[in-house]
Structures are given as C-alpha cells and as structure tokens.
C-alpha cells in the first residue's frame, strides 16, 4: 500500500486532494490547448503535466502549491510520499518506489520546485506562467530550469511503481523535490541534508548540471555532446557601496561623483581578462574534448598545460568553456537612492554575481576585487556564498547513465565537467556521496539563453527523450541482486 508520511503529526494537506480532483476537471481544457502535438499517451501525459506545473508560479519563497501538485501526481502514480517540511517557502518532500523507512539503498533524483522571477510581462512571447503549448514546444518559466526535469523524474520513476509493489527489489528510487535552490538551498537542500538525510539512505544523487549541445566539434558539428558535472563552481554574491559627498545639481557636475567613480571602478574590474586556471576537473574535461576533436586541435586539448597559450586562446572564444576555467564576475545591477534625473546621488551600490573555482579562497578573491576596483572608498560586503565540495569520480553509476544516454542518443559524446553555475549538488557531495549533475536533453544555444531569461521553453521531443534516459537508467539498476548492490556500493564508494 502506498503511503504519504507527513512531518510530525500532520495529516495530508487537503490541498493535495483538491489538486487531484482539479486535475480531472481540467483534463478536457488541457487537451484543447495542445491540439497541434501529435503524441502517444505517454507523450500527452508528459506535456499535460509540464504545462500544468508551469502554470503554478512557484517563484522562490512560494513553493508549497507547486510541491503539493507534484506530490499529488506522484501519489496518484503509486509512489510513496514523505513530506519533510510543508511551509509556504519551505516545502520539501521525497517520492519513492518504497517507503523511506525500508532503508533500501536509494538512488536520488534531485530537482527543485522554485523558479526565478519572470521579469516584465512584455518580454514574453507567451505569458511566463501560461504553460502554453505551441506547435512542438512548451513555454514558460521553469520549462528547462527545472520543472521539465521534475516531470522526467516523475514519469521515469513511476513507470516502475507497479513492479515495486509486486517484487522486493534491492534498490529504491526517489524523487527529492526541494525549495529555494535559486537562493542557494537554505530553505531546501540545506535542511534536508542536515536534518533528514539519514532517512534517505542515499548511495548516489543525480541533480542539476550539464546539458547536451551540438555544434561543439569542428569536424562533426552535428554530433551531440553531453556535459556531466562532477563538481561545480561556488557562488559569492557581493554588494559594493560608495558614499561620496558632492554638490547635487546635475547641471554642474563636479570632477568626481558617486556614480562616475563606481562606473569607472567597475570598468577596471570587468575589463581585465580573467586568468585561466587548469585543475584536475578542467584537465579531464579538455582531454575528453580532445579525444572527440582528434587531429592537431585534439592533441593540443589533451595537453592543456604544455600548450596553454594556444588552448587559452581557443577557450576565450567560447564563453561556456571559458567559464569552467576562470573565476567570473557579473555586474547584475547598479542602484542609488530615490533621486530625480537632475540630482546627483550621494550614494551608489553595485551588485556582483561571482562564481569561483573550487581552489579560489574568499579572502584571496576579495583582495583581488579590491585591487581591481582601485578606489579604496568603495566598501565590499558579502551577501551570500556557497560551499566547496570534493569532486565526484566517475564510477559504475556514471557508466550506466552514460549507457542510457548512448542508447537514447546513439553516437553522442560525453564530457565530464566542472559546472560553471551553482546548484544544490554540493550539499550532498559534502555528505560523502557521489553526485552527478546532468539534464539529459539536447538544446540549441537559443534555448539555453532563455534560462533565467525571457521566453524560456522546452521542446516536447526533449521532454520525452530526457524521460527515456532516466527510464533506461533505472531499468539498468533494478535487475541487480541485493548482493550485487552491496558489492557496487562497497567497490565504488
């Protein structure tokens, strides 16, 4: 019997029951929205679920309704639900083939419920939370990051629910859905990893990370290449503040004033070419890249330290690859007090989103920023920073996932990578577990640029192919015996 376990003594929220009924009532309406998509039943189900999920505006701090929707869908499909926390801004739950108290070795499929804000409505071709299905594409905030992946996890895991109910399989498979990832997991993965982790009995985690692209290889640009992250850069958010007293009338500008000083200082900071640094992860990435490129280019990539000037020159032409070997600084916004257009502000602030290589210390980096700014009157304050973790070594789980990728995308290439963004993955790496970051879909550059931007969208074909990868991966895991499972855990981890 499938169960839902609430935190403490609470019963299942009535909202989940309401959502289940609501889904039945809207069934006809959803069908009417996707007449142009010719699908089989599984494809239709995937499109319907993602479309409805996107309609829930789960901007960070408002995850509960989205969490209850997904929990209800999992429960309906035979998964066991364990709700860890259930407040509006801190809704975290697991959905598994077997109840967590079975303590079976557990494969964790990690995703987050929250999305970033949508920005101005005028920037969207279709409303951000419409879940519009137009032609062969599903539109809306979170379609890629990361609601589409949650639907892939849900459909892949639930495909084995009936088998789990009739067989005593040696492994569990669990969706772990968390809040607050976009603000570095303080209300989600941090809580789960610190308080509830023993219940999960995890042996491996697959979370957010690299993606599949084409056009990377010069000789075979059509060949899809997947990046699987073994580690990730950590985030450091900084606020720069400058108080500079001057005259206030914009018609008679003083030689220096707050906004001018700040802009010039920021120019000094961002105009410098970041230093390229090769570590163990980036060398492995370049070697794998070189194996696929072959020829002279491949030889250079496989020996990045020996031919650093040539390799660095090539990397600087590829922003994505460059970000994996450099510390990055992005000015996200500049602000001043409420002033009229003809008033010179006396105080100005700038906000920097910095992503640091694992070997970069906060102290060193702050000193670097201070030196590049030049002006000592600018104060530097840390808003938030995330943690480093040891890199995950490719293992048998990695190999099985690569097999699933190759079966779904025949002939694809695989590159292990240091992920240039920051996710929840390091919370779990720091529990001593292997964690691989991957979104198993192929996306064009135009679609990648919609992440955290206007017009985010996911092709239906990508949704179905991603689901197939996870399904194939689980199929490869579940035939193992209990003895083989124990051997796998001991030998690999």
C-alpha positions in Angstrom: 0.0 0.0 0.0 1.4 3.4 -1.0 1.6 5.9 1.8 2.1 9.5 2.4 4.1 10.4 5.6 3.7 13.9 7.0 6.1 15.8 9.2 5.3 15.4 12.9 1.6 14.6 13.4 0.0 16.5 10.5 -2.3 14.8 8.1 -2.1 15.1 4.4 -3.0 18.6 3.3 -6.4 19.0 1.8 -4.8 20.9 -1.0 -3.4 17.7 -2.4 -6.8 16.1 -2.6 -8.2 19.3 -4.2 -5.4 19.2 -6.8 -6.2 15.6 -7.7 -9.9 16.5 -8.3 -8.9 19.7 -10.1 -6.7 17.7 -12.5 -9.7 15.6 -13.5 -11.8 18.7 -14.1 -9.2 20.4 -16.3 -8.4 17.4 -18.4 -10.6 18.4 -21.3 -9.3 22.0 -21.1 -5.6 20.8 -21.3 -6.4 18.7 -24.3 -7.9 21.7 -26.0 -4.7 23.6 -25.5 -2.4 21.1 -27.3 -4.2 20.0 -30.5 -1.0 20.6 -32.6 1.0 18.0 -30.7 0.6 14.5 -32.1 1.5 12.2 -29.3 1.0 8.8 -27.9 -0.4 8.5 -24.4 2.9 8.9 -22.6 3.9 11.9 -24.6 0.5 13.5 -24.0 0.8 12.9 -20.3 4.2 14.5 -20.1 3.1 17.6 -22.0 0.0 17.9 -19.9 1.9 17.6 -16.6 4.6 20.1 -17.5 2.1 22.6 -18.9 0.0 22.5 -15.7 3.1 22.5 -13.5 4.5 25.7 -15.2 1.1 27.4 -14.5 1.9 27.4 -10.8 4.1 30.5 -10.3 6.5 29.0 -7.8 8.9 31.9 -7.6 11.3 31.3 -4.7 9.5 31.8 -1.4 6.2 30.4 -2.8 6.9 26.7 -3.5 4.2 25.0 -1.5 1.4 24.9 -4.1 3.9 23.5 -6.7 5.2 21.0 -4.3 1.7 19.8 -3.4 0.9 19.5 -7.1 3.9 17.3 -7.8 3.4 15.3 -4.6 -0.2 14.6 -5.6 0.9 13.4 -9.1 3.5 11.1 -7.6 1.0 9.7 -5.1 -1.6 9.1 -7.9 1.0 7.1 -9.8 1.9 4.8 -7.0 4.9 6.4 -5.3 5.3 6.8 -1.5 5.4 10.3 -0.3 7.4 11.7 2.7 6.9 15.4 3.4 9.8 16.7 5.3 8.7 20.3 5.7 5.5 22.0 4.4 5.5 25.7 4.9 4.9 28.1 2.0 8.5 28.9 1.4 10.0 25.6 2.7 8.2 22.7 1.1 10.5 19.7 0.7 9.4 16.1 0.0 10.5 12.7 -1.3 8.5 10.4 -3.6 9.9 6.9 -3.7 9.2 3.4 -5.0 9.4 2.1 -1.5 8.7 3.9 1.8 11.9 5.5 3.1 11.7 3.5 6.3 12.5 0.4 4.3 16.1 1.9 4.3 16.8 0.3 0.9 19.9 1.7 -0.8 18.5 4.7 -2.6 19.0 6.4 -6.0 18.2 10.1 -5.6 16.8 12.1 -8.5 17.1 15.7 -7.2 15.2 18.7 -8.6 13.9 22.0 -7.2 10.4 23.4 -7.1 11.3 27.1 -7.2 11.9 29.3 -10.3 13.3 32.8 -10.7 11.0 35.7 -11.3 9.6 36.2 -14.7 10.5 39.9 -15.3 8.3 42.2 -17.3 5.3 40.6 -19.0 6.1 42.5 -22.2 9.3 40.5 -22.6 7.5 37.2 -23.1 6.0 36.0 -26.3 3.6 33.9 -24.3 2.9 34.7 -20.6 5.6 33.3 -18.3 3.2 31.1 -16.3 0.8 30.2 -19.1 2.4 26.7 -19.8 1.4 27.4 -23.4 2.0 24.5 -25.8 2.6 25.9 -29.2 3.5 23.6 -32.0 6.1 21.2 -30.6 7.2 23.4 -27.7 6.1 24.0 -24.1 6.6 27.7 -23.0 7.0 29.2 -19.5 9.3 29.9 -16.6 10.9 26.7 -15.3 10.4 24.7 -18.5 14.1 23.9 -18.5 15.1 25.1 -15.0 13.9 22.8 -13.6 10.3 21.8 -13.9 10.8 19.9 -17.1 13.4 17.7 -15.3 11.0 17.0 -12.4 8.4 15.7 -14.9 11.1 13.5 -16.4 12.0 12.1 -13.0 8.3 11.6 -12.1 7.4 9.6 -15.2 10.6 7.5 -15.3 10.3 6.5 -11.6 6.6 5.9 -11.6 6.9 3.6 -14.6 8.4 1.1 -12.1 5.9 1.6 -9.3 3.8 -1.4 -10.2 6.8 -3.7 -10.4 8.0 -2.4 -7.0 4.6 -3.2 -5.5 4.8 -6.9 -6.6 8.6 -7.5 -6.2 11.1 -6.9 -3.4 13.7 -5.0 -5.4 17.1 -4.4 -3.7 17.1 -0.7 -4.6 14.9 2.3 -4.0 14.5 5.2 -6.4 13.4 8.5 -5.0 12.5 11.9 -6.4 13.7 14.6 -4.0 12.0 17.9 -4.6 13.3 20.9 -2.7 12.6 24.6 -2.2 14.9 27.6 -2.5 17.5 26.3 -4.9 17.6 29.6 -6.7 18.7 31.3 -3.4 21.2 28.5 -2.7 19.1 26.0 -0.9 18.9 27.5 2.6 15.2 26.6 2.8 15.6 23.3 0.9 18.6 21.1 0.4 20.4 22.6 3.4 17.6 21.5 5.7 17.2 18.1 4.0 20.9 17.3 4.1 21.3 18.4 7.8 18.2 17.0 9.4 16.5 14.4 7.2 19.4 12.8 5.3 19.6 9.5 7.3 16.0 8.7 6.2 17.0 8.8 2.5 19.8 6.2 2.9 21.2 7.5 -0.4 24.0 5.9 -2.4 24.0 8.2 -5.4 22.5 11.5 -6.4 21.7 12.8 -9.9 21.0 16.5 -9.8 21.0 19.6 -12.0 24.0 20.2 -14.1 25.4 19.9 -17.7 23.3 19.6 -20.8 23.6 18.3 -24.3 24.5 20.5 -27.3 25.5 20.2 -30.9 28.0 22.4 -32.8 30.8 21.9 -30.4 33.1 19.7 -32.5 34.6 21.3 -35.5 34.8 18.2 -37.7 31.4 16.7 -36.7 29.3 19.6 -35.6 26.1 17.5 -35.8 27.4 15.1 -33.1 25.6 15.7 -29.8 27.8 16.2 -26.8 26.7 15.9 -23.2 28.4 17.6 -20.2 28.1 15.8 -16.9 29.2 17.8 -13.9 31.5 16.2 -11.3 31.8 19.4 -9.3 30.7 23.0 -9.6 31.9 26.5 -9.0 30.7 28.1 -5.9 28.8 31.4 -5.7 29.9 34.6 -4.0 27.4 37.5 -4.1 28.9 40.9 -3.3 27.5 44.3 -2.7 29.7 47.3 -3.4 28.8 50.5 -1.6 30.2 54.0 -2.2 29.2 57.2 -0.2 30.7 60.3 -1.8 29.5 63.7 -0.9 29.4 66.3 -3.7 27.2 69.1 -5.0 23.8 67.8 -6.0 22.8 69.6 -9.2 23.2 67.6 -12.4 23.7 70.7 -14.5 27.0 71.5 -12.8 28.8 68.2 -12.4 31.8 68.0 -10.0 35.1 66.4 -11.2 34.1 63.2 -9.4 30.8 61.9 -8.1 29.5 58.6 -6.8 28.1 57.1 -9.9 31.0 58.1 -12.1 33.5 56.7 -9.6 31.6 53.5 -9.3 31.2 53.0 -13.1 34.9 53.6 -13.7 35.9 51.2 -10.9 33.6 48.5 -12.2 35.1 49.0 -15.7 38.6 48.4 -14.2 37.2 45.3 -12.5 35.5 43.7 -15.5 37.8 44.8 -18.4 40.7 42.6 -17.1 40.9 39.2 -18.8 40.3 36.6 -16.1 43.2 34.2 -15.5 42.7 30.7 -16.9 43.4 28.0 -14.3 43.6 24.3 -15.1 42.7 21.9 -12.3 42.0 18.2 -12.2 38.4 18.6 -13.4 39.2 21.0 -16.2 42.1 18.9 -17.5 39.7 15.9 -17.6 37.2 18.0 -19.5 39.7 19.1 -22.1 41.1 15.6 -22.5 37.6 14.2 -23.2 37.0 17.1 -25.6 40.4 16.5 -27.3 39.6 12.8 -27.8 36.5 13.7 -29.8 38.1 16.6 -31.7 41.2 14.5 -32.7 43.8 15.9 -35.1 46.0 18.8 -34.1 43.3 20.5 -32.1 42.6 17.3 -30.2 46.3 16.9 -29.4 46.5 20.4 -28.0 43.4 20.0 -25.9 44.7 16.8 -24.4 47.9 18.6 -23.3 46.4 21.9 -22.0 49.3 22.8 -19.6 52.0 22.2 -22.2 50.2 24.3 -24.8 48.4 26.7 -22.5 48.7 29.9 -24.7 47.1 28.1 -27.7 44.5 26.3 -25.6 43.7 29.5 -23.7 43.2 31.5 -26.9 40.7 28.9 -28.1 38.8 28.8 -24.8 38.4 32.6 -24.8 36.3 32.3 -27.9 33.8 30.0 -26.2 32.1 31.7 -23.2 30.7 28.5 -21.8 34.0 26.6 -21.9 35.9 29.7 -20.6 33.7 29.9 -17.6 34.8 26.4 -16.5 38.4 27.5 -16.2 38.1 31.1 -14.8 36.6 33.0 -11.9 33.8 35.1 -13.3 32.3 38.4 -12.2 28.9 39.6 -13.5 27.5 43.1 -12.6 23.8 42.3 -12.2 22.6 45.7 -11.2 23.5 49.2 -10.0 21.3 51.2 -7.7 21.2 54.5 -5.9 18.7 56.3 -3.7 15.5 57.9 -4.9 16.7 60.9 -6.9 15.3 62.9 -9.8 17.1 62.9 -13.1 18.7 66.2 -12.4 20.1 65.1 -9.0 23.5 63.6 -8.4 23.1 60.7 -5.9 25.4 60.8 -2.9 25.4 57.0 -2.5 25.5 54.2 -5.1 25.6 50.5 -4.8 26.5 47.7 -7.3 25.8 44.0 -7.0 28.1 41.3 -8.3 27.4 37.7 -9.0 30.8 36.0 -8.8 31.4 32.3 -9.5 34.7 30.9 -8.1 36.7 27.9 -9.0 37.0 25.4 -6.1 40.6 26.3 -5.4 39.9 30.0 -5.0 39.6 31.3 -1.4 37.1 34.0 -0.5 39.9 36.0 1.2 42.1 36.0 -2.0 39.2 36.9 -4.2 38.0 39.8 -2.1 41.6 41.2 -2.2 41.6 40.7 -5.9 38.4 42.6 -6.3 39.6 45.4 -4.1 42.8 45.8 -6.1 41.0 45.9 -9.4 38.5 48.5 -8.2 41.4 50.7 -7.3 39.2 53.2 -5.4 39.6 52.4 -1.7 36.4 54.3 -0.8 34.3 51.5 -2.1 33.3 49.0 0.6 32.8 45.4 -0.3 30.2 43.3 1.6 29.4 39.6 1.2 25.7 39.0 0.7 25.9 35.2 0.4 28.4 32.5 -0.5 28.1 28.8 -1.1 30.4 25.9 -0.1 33.0 23.9 -1.9 32.9 20.2 -2.2 35.3 17.4 -3.4 34.8 16.3 -6.9 32.9 13.1 -7.7 34.9 10.5 -9.5 33.2 8.7 -12.4 32.0 5.3 -11.2 29.8 2.4 -12.2 26.6 4.6 -11.8 28.2 7.1 -14.1 28.9 4.4 -16.7 25.3 3.1 -16.5 24.0 6.6 -17.0 26.3 7.1 -20.0 25.0 3.9 -21.4 21.4 5.2 -21.1 22.4 8.4 -22.8 24.1 6.5 -25.7 21.0 4.3 -26.1 18.7 7.3 -26.3 21.1 9.5 -28.4 23.2 7.0 -30.4 26.8 8.2 -31.1 26.7 11.0 -28.6 29.9 12.2 -26.8 30.4 12.7 -23.1 32.5 15.3 -21.4 32.9 15.4 -17.6 32.9 19.0 -16.5 33.2 21.5 -13.6 29.8 23.1 -13.8 30.1 26.9 -14.2 26.9 27.6 -12.3 26.0 26.8 -8.7 23.3 24.3 -7.6 22.2 22.3 -4.6 24.6 19.4 -5.5 27.4 20.4 -3.2 25.2 19.9 -0.1 25.1 16.2 -1.0 28.6 15.9 -2.2 29.6 17.1 1.3 27.7 14.2 2.7 30.4 12.0 1.1 28.2 10.8 -1.7 28.8 10.7 -5.5 26.7 13.4 -7.2 26.5 13.8 -10.9 24.8 16.8 -12.5 23.1 16.4 -15.8 19.9 17.4 -17.7 19.8 14.7 -20.4 18.4 16.8 -23.3 19.9 18.4 -26.3 19.2 22.1 -26.6 20.2 24.7 -29.2 22.1 27.8 -28.0 19.0 29.9 -28.5 17.1 27.8 -25.9 20.0 27.7 -23.5 20.0 31.5 -23.5 16.3 31.5 -22.2 17.3 30.0 -18.9 16.7 32.8 -16.2 15.6 34.9 -19.2 12.5 35.7 -21.2 10.8 33.1 -23.4 12.1 30.0 -21.6 10.8 26.9 -23.3 11.4 23.2 -23.8 10.7 21.2 -27.0 8.3 18.3 -26.4 10.9 15.9 -28.1 13.5 16.9 -25.4 11.0 16.2 -22.6 10.3 12.8 -24.0 14.0 11.9 -24.7 15.0 13.1 -21.2 12.4 10.9 -19.7 13.6 8.0 -21.8 17.2 8.4 -20.5 16.1 8.3 -16.8 13.8 5.3 -17.6 16.7 3.4 -19.3 19.0 4.2 -16.4 16.5 2.9 -13.8 16.0 -0.3 -15.9 19.7 -0.9 -15.7 19.8 -0.6 -12.0 16.8 -2.6 -10.9 17.8 -6.1 -12.3 20.8 -6.2 -9.9 20.5 -8.5 -6.9 20.9 -7.4 -3.3 24.4 -9.0 -3.2 25.4 -7.1 -6.4 24.0 -3.9 -4.9 26.2 -4.3 -1.8 29.2 -5.0 -3.9 28.5 -2.0 -6.1 28.2 0.3 -3.0 31.4 -1.0 -1.4 33.6 -1.1 -4.5 32.6 2.3 -5.8 32.0 4.3 -2.7 
